[in-house]
């Protein structure tokens, strides 16, 4: 009786190995999903875009030495206006990256905060009248479309 039980147990364990190997990719995928969404002060360089019905914006982010980033961006509003064209605004600054966040202040009181996650970023701003063209804003959720800015 013991021999039969041992043989059955061995066959079951041999059958179990391929099943475990097949489940391994799913386990790894679940672990990756469970990782924190923050960028973790990694290289956040890339080209990021935000598109909406009547406005759009893009940001090119480049990591610099010393946990600093360079940000170049263009935002457009009223992109469907064929007669007069869109209103636009531009960003161009360098600032430190701290806890996945960059904040920059301009002399006129305008400020922008960029929070990076794994493959995206979110922008908030303290707007000042006249800083950009009428209704132009960088506020919103951006998706990284290229790992490195051109």
N, C-alpha and C positions, 0 to 999 in steps of 0.2 A: 504494500500500500504506500509506504514512504517513497519508494522508487518512482511510482506512478505520479505522486504529487510533485516530487522534485523535477521530473521530466516535464510535467505540465507547467511548472513555474519557469523553467528555463525557456520553453517555447514561448510563453507569454512575454518574458523579458526581451527575447530576440525580436518578437513582433512589435514591442513597444519602441525600440530604438528608431525605426524609420518614421514612426508617428511623431516622436519628439523632434526629430530632425525636420520634419515637414512643418511643425508648429513654430520653429525657431524664428523664421522671418516675421511672423505675426507678433511674437513676443518682442522682438527688437523694434518693430514699428510702434507698438504701444509704449515702449520706453521712450522713444523719441518724441512722441506726442506729449508725454508727461513732463518733458524737460521744460524749464522756465521759458516763457516767451520773450523775455528781455534779451537784448543783444549781449549783455555781459561785458561791456567795454571791449568787444572784439572789433575787428576791422569793419566799420559800417560803410565803407566806400561803396558807391554805386550810383546809378541813375534811377531816380524815383519819380513816379508820375501820379497825378490826380486828375481824373477826367469827369466832367459833369455835363449836363445838357447844354449850358450856355457859358461855361467857364472851364478853364483847365490850367494846370500848373505843373512844372517839373523842377526838380532839384538835383543837382550834381554834387555829391558829397565825396570828399577825398580826405583820407586819414593823413595826418601830419605827425611828425615826431612829437613826443611828449603828451600823448593823449589829447591832441588838438585836431579839429576838423576844419576844412575849408568848405564853405557852402556857396554855390552859385545857383541862382534860380530865376525863373521867369514865370509870371502868372498873367493870365489873360481873362478878361471878362467881356461879355457881349460878342462872342466869337462868331455868332450867326449874322452879325450886322455887315452885310456886303457893301453898303453904301459908304459908311464912315469907318469901318474897321473896328477892331476891338480896343479896349483900354488895357494898358499893361503896367506891370510893376516888375522890378528886378531886385534880387537880393545878391549880395556879394560880401561875405565876411569870413573871418576866422575866429574860432572860440574854443575853449576847452570842453572836452567830453567828460562828463561826470555822471556816474550812475545811469548810463545810457541816455543822457539828456544834454542838450546844448541850448544855452540861452544867450541871446545877443541883444544889446540895447543900442539904439541910434541916438544921436544928439537931440533930435526933435521929440523924444519921448516914446517913439515906436519901439516895441520889443517883440521878439519872436522866440518861441520855445519849441524845440524839436525833440521828441522822445522816440528813440529807436527800439524796434523789436526785431525778431529774427530776419524777416524779409520785407519789412515795411517800416513806416514811420508815421507819426501823428504830429501835426503842427497846430499850435495855438499862438495867438498874437494879441498884443495890446495895440489896437489900431490908433492912428493919429490922422485926422483929416488932412488930405493933401500929400500924404507920404507916397502913395501910389496913385494911379489913375482911378477914376470914379468906379466904385464897387469892387476894385481889385483886392483880392485877399489870397494869402497862402494857406489859410486855415483848412484843415481836412486830413483825411487818411490817404496816404500815398503807398503805392506798391513798388517794390524794387523790380525794375525791368532788366537791369544789367548789373552784374556784380561789380564792375568798375566803371567809373564815369569816363567818357571819351575825352 
